[in-house]
């Protein structure tokens, strides 16, 4: 019995203490002063924003291309022979001035040929001179023969009249006829000789032309034993040395004109079409375009390590074909202001900046500010307001908008997931 009471007390005491605590809590809760809950303050979101305004904007199209030689020449020996001397700067990458010696070919055989051709010209000219002298002599003799023929004819006619009158003999008439025939024969022979001499003179004159042509060719061959640089430039693919025998078809080096480098790049179909829109310089849909693509100046940037070298170029021509798969076309632009000190060389990879169309009275915003390609948020009186926009052009990191109502507004440029119309924000 005693054991049961002790066990009962062990359970009852804790329950009593717990019940007493609950009663005390309820009394304190009911009798305590009432506390009114304070309303929570509205959160202000920090946001990046920018003030926008209407302006004229000309975007720059960025393409990539390579430097190519605008003018280059394969330097070949114009005559065959053994190389006896070479230029002082005949080595790969050397800077060559116009007129510098590249190689010199042995002149001996060409000098002998020139002497032989000159002798042939002298010989044929001598024959011409002799023939002309003979022709002059024969012409004079023909004149004498014609004079004698005239006298013989008069004598013959006079004797024929006298024989009819019976004052001369028949024999004297026959003698006059014979003398007339001999004078006529002599005149005919002189005339034939003159014809032969004239024909011979024409043959000699033709031979003289051939001889002079051969002499001129021999003279040129002798001059071409010295191969000279046709323009200023850089040497490449050099393959020539003293003692080497070369033919007229052998290439000895390649010369790249130093001040005639070009950049070759490809315009996409959309960029090419955009640059060709309104090529007459007219304005349409807030767009004005310079006249044509040829002659447009562009910027060429060559990145060398951490340094960027910029060059000015001018578009000179388009490629011969349009790529059938992409619709793009190659563009060639000549670099300006080059000289020997310019380190740029063919094969360099460069970036090309082409001025695009000019957009008049447009608003430019960062592309990050545009949501779903149709609206953005502006900030008015510290709160966000949704603003639907009319897009003129989408760029790589910008958007052009044509809307007078947006002029001067504060535009949110960095959206966040909680953005909504009416949200209280603070611009930074």
Helices and strands as residue ranges (DSSP letters): H 2-31, E 45-47, E 49-51, E 54-69, E 72-76, E 81-86, E 95-96, E 101-105, H 108-165, H 170-223, E 226-228, E 233-236, E 245-246, E 251-257, E 261-267, H 269-276, E 283-284, E 287-288, E 297-304, E 307-322, E 329-335, E 349-366, G 367-369, E 375-380, E 383-388, E 391-394, E 398-401, G 404-406, E 410-412, E 425-427
